[in-house]
Amino acid sequence: MKIAEGYMPYLNYQTYYRVVGDIQKPALILLHGGPGSTHNYFELLDTLASDDYCLVMYDQLGCGNSYVDHHPELWTPKTWVNELIALREHLNLKHVHLLGQSWGGMLALDYLLHYQPEGVLSLILSSTLSSASLWASEQHRMIRFMSQEDQEAIRKAEQTQDYTQPEYLLANQHFMHAHCCREYVEGKDPECLTRPKKSGSEAYLHGWGPNEYTPLGTLKDFEVTDELHNIHIPTLIISGTNDLCTPLVAKTMYDHIPNAKWELFADCRHMVFAEETDQYIQLLSSWLEKKHNVQ
């Protein structure tokens, strides 16, 4: 498949994008997590591109090839939703499927529920959330299964708002290894997972918070569960049993979105597509090809 890269002017900056396949076809737009991660891990899905649709992935402003820092005023939902709107216009993406992973799913929900976009054929919510408060509650529930030392280090960090102490950093590492992802090794794992990148730590801190379980940023009040009944396009929810997106978080979305489908991957953490890549691609391929092509 043909791969094309480019940059879109956005605000006073540049947003990097990558297209796999024929841009004239309907697009699967891939919205990465964070805020402040990059598109890199979505390159695992390149083989999804087909004669019927292309893949469009991009680095959201603040990270990767769209890196910007020292501008905390930028890190709001409005910045990233307007960037998605601008990208669709820039690439003339009239008919799209949206896949949002983690924060990217929040971005997709905000866009669909509050901006009434046209031409969205289906929605894929991968390891994401509709309620920041439920997410925080579930992370703290899982923290209670950690060692007493780790629990105390996290409790103390949240109480003092000092997230620099070695004991906390080690506890947070243990938590993320259990529920987010393992460490990837250069030469042993796909290059897109080990490639050096500019993570948007400022975007993450100001957008979400110091860690996954303490939302303090501009997304801390993200609560759209009661609005999910307004989604009337086909919706696929994907999560793992050991995911930051716990089964309760996923089921909450499943219960509120009319006629949604939910696929729960056994023994997977937050990056289901990296741990069960072939199964994930097979699921998405079936979803895209059998049900939701433009007529």
Disulfide bonds with the S-S distance in Angstrom:
none
